[in-house]
Amino acid sequence: MKTTMKALVKANRGEGAELREVPIPSPKEDEVLVKVTATAICGTDIHIYKWDNWSDGRIKPPLTFGHEFCGEIVETGSKVTDLEVGTRVTAEGHFVCGSCYFCKTGQAHICEDVEIIGVDTEGCFAEYLVVPRENVWVLDPKIPEDVAAIHDPLGNAVHATLIDEIVGNDVLITGCGPIGLASIAVAKKAGASQVIVTDINSYRLSLAKEMGADLALNPQENNVVEEVMKNTQNQGVDVLLEMAGHNTAINDGLKALKGGGWVSFLGIPGGQTQIDLADGIIFKGAKAYGINGRLMYDTWYKMHKLLKGGLIEDLEPLITHKFSLDEYEKAFELAKQGNTGKIILYP
C-alpha cells in the first residue's frame, strides 16, 4: 500500500483550499482506516472554504476538512475484532468523550467535549480517513455510494422530522437547503398529510417539488402565512421544521403554526434573532425542539430502517452534481452559488 494520499487541505486563514499529497494516517488500536469512496460538501465546508467569522474562530489550519463520506475498511486496529477489511461503512461524525454529564445520561449528541470530523480532527476530503471503532456505521449493501455519503445530513433530517408526531400532520419546512430537502422525503415517507416548503431560491423550490413537496412558496413573492392558512382550512400547520435560520422564515413559520403544534429548530441564525415568543410559542401551547446533529445512535437505526423501506429512491433528486476531488474548485464555486442539492466528490 502506498504511504501518501491526496487530501483537500485548508492550508491558510483565508478563502480557498489546496489539494496536497499528505501521509496516509495509521489507525490506533481502537480505530479503523477507511478508504474514502465518496464524500459530500456540507454547508459547514462552504463556511470553511470561504473563511468567515465562524471559521476564523474555530478552524486551525492546516486541516483536511470534510465530514460526509462513505468508504471501505482497509485496516483495523489491534483491538477492533468485529469488523473485517472490505466492509462498507460510513460514520457518526461527532467524536464524544463518553465521560461528561451528557454522555453519561444518554445525550452524547450534545457532549461538552465533542470533536467533529473535518472541524476539530482531520477530515474526509481525502483518499483515506481514520475513524474510532465506536463511530463506525456498517452500510446495507443495497445503499448506493451517493446516498451512503450523505448519512450525516440525512440523519439531521431524520432527527428533526421524527422527534415528535408526524403521521397525518400538515408540515411546513422553512428553508430548502439539502437538510430541508431531505426532510421532505422523510416527512412524506413517515406519513405527513402534506408538506409545504419556503425558500427564496427558485432552483431549490423546483427541487423541493421533485422531492415531493405539495406546495412551494417564495416569501419574496408570496404571503407565506396567508398561503399556509388557505391550504390548511385556516388552522395552520401541525409541524414546523425550521431549516433556514433566517429571522423572517422563523417568524413566518411560527405565525403559521397551529396551536398545540410543534417545531424543530435546526437552521443556525447568523446572529441574534428576535421572535414573538408569547404568540409564537407560549400562547399556542407549542412544543419547541433544538436539533443538534443526530441522536447517538437512535437516529441511525431509524435512518437505516427508512432507507431499507424505500427512502433511497425518494432521495434521488437530492443528489444533483458529482465531481472528482481534483475538481474541487469547480464544485465549491457551484456550492457557494446555492443552485444545487448535494454535491458528491469522488477521491
HUNOR-V147344 format. One record per helix or strand of 2 or more residues. SS is the DSSP state (H for helix, E for strand). FROM is the first residue (numbers start at 1). LEN is the number of residues. If there is no record, write none. Layout:
ss=SS from=FROM len=LEN
ss=SS from=FROM len=LEN
This chain:
ss=E from=4 len=7
ss=E from=18 len=6
ss=E from=31 len=10
ss=H from=43 len=8
ss=H from=53 len=6
ss=E from=63 len=2
ss=E from=68 len=9
ss=E from=88 len=4
ss=E from=94 len=2
ss=H from=101 len=4
ss=H from=108 len=3
ss=E from=115 len=3
ss=E from=128 len=5
ss=H from=133 len=3
ss=E from=136 len=3
ss=H from=145 len=4
ss=H from=151 len=11
ss=E from=170 len=5
ss=H from=178 len=12
ss=E from=194 len=5
ss=H from=202 len=9
ss=E from=215 len=3
ss=H from=224 len=7
ss=E from=237 len=6
ss=H from=247 len=10
ss=E from=257 len=9
ss=H from=277 len=6
ss=E from=287 len=4
ss=H from=298 len=17
ss=H from=316 len=3
ss=E from=319 len=6
ss=H from=325 len=13
ss=E from=342 len=5
